[in-house]
């Protein structure tokens, strides 16, 4: 069984804003976010997983994360593609 890495998008139920991250263990990371253990999201809990992509390499997941965080057009295209998931 291959180890997978994930790019994920969370939505805050508190302020409806999105958070983009990457991890090797998606369940654990979502739990950490919702327990307030992640500095960047602890004031925005609860958070709900709205989207994820799986990768075979950590580098690929991190590159995708960086591209969505830095490239407004890439994020805009993804939001358009998965708009119903983000509602």
Residue pairs with C-beta under 8 A, 6 or more apart in sequence:
2 56
3 24
4 24
4 54
4 55
4 56
5 22
5 23
5 24
5 54
5 55
5 56
5 57
5 58
5 60
5 61
5 62
6 22
6 23
6 24
6 26
6 52
6 53
6 54
6 55
6 61
7 20
7 21
7 22
7 52
7 53
7 55
7 61
7 64
7 65
7 68
8 20
8 21
8 22
8 23
8 26
8 29
8 30
8 49
8 51
8 52
8 53
9 18
9 19
9 20
9 49
9 50
9 51
9 52
9 86
10 18
10 19
10 20
10 21
10 30
10 33
10 41
10 47
10 48
10 49
10 50
11 17
11 18
11 19
11 47
11 48
11 50
11 86
12 18
12 19
12 41
12 44
12 45
12 46
12 47
13 46
13 47
13 48
14 43
14 44
14 45
14 46
15 44
17 44
18 50
18 86
19 33
19 40
19 41
19 44
19 47
20 65
20 68
20 69
20 75
21 29
21 65
22 58
22 61
22 62
22 64
22 65
23 29
23 61
24 58
26 49
26 52
30 47
30 49
32 38
33 41
33 45
33 47
34 45
34 46
34 47
35 45
36 42
36 45
41 47
50 82
50 85
50 86
51 78
51 82
51 85
51 86
53 61
53 64
55 61
55 64
67 74
68 74
68 75
68 78
69 75
79 86
